[in-house]
Amino acid sequence: MEFKVNSGKLTEALVLIAREWPDITPFFVAKVLYFADRDHLRRFGRPVTGDRYIAMKHGPVPSHAYDIMKNPSALHGLTVSADGRYARLRATREPDVNVFSRSDLEALRDSISYCQAHQFDEVSKQTHRHKAWRNADENDVMQPIDFLDGVDEKIVEEAHAFAAYGVL
């Protein structure tokens, strides 16, 4: 099972996250996207962005989002500053929320709230409990089918169909 990333939607998700959580670090951006994609996939059979997640030491990292964060631009509506020890992401415009469904926005905002309420170590440890991270080798791709561990078989079937035919 593999989803095709929607670059425009991913960019708007990054802008939304950076707008709603000013000066967010790339670590937390990665985890907000991960929880939003994972939780939405588990509830509705499709992710929010379709990004591909890599199992890194401190948890999942969305591959395409990471590339954008390394090279932000006016086109993306993002800037990254190196204030202090960690890079910080900032939005330079408002996100186009029309690219999201109501459930997409809810998943993103719930993930922002969750991550804001927890420390780095807590969030990292939480992702390490998930089957998708445990089953992947470090620096390897996490399998979306493993995100669905324990969900109703109907959702798994919908996710397979969406991966084959759906458009984010």
ZIFEN-V479215 format. One record per helix or strand of 3 or more residues. SS is the DSSP state (2 for helix, 1 for strand). FROM is the first residue (numbers start at 1). LEN is the number of residues. If there is no record, write none. Layout:
BEGIN
ss=SS from=FROM len=LEN
ss=SS from=FROM len=LEN
END
This chain:
BEGIN
ss=2 from=7 len=14
ss=2 from=26 len=19
ss=1 from=53 len=4
ss=1 from=59 len=4
ss=2 from=63 len=8
ss=1 from=78 len=4
ss=1 from=88 len=4
ss=2 from=97 len=3
ss=2 from=102 len=15
ss=2 from=120 len=9
ss=2 from=131 len=5
ss=2 from=144 len=4
ss=2 from=153 len=13
END
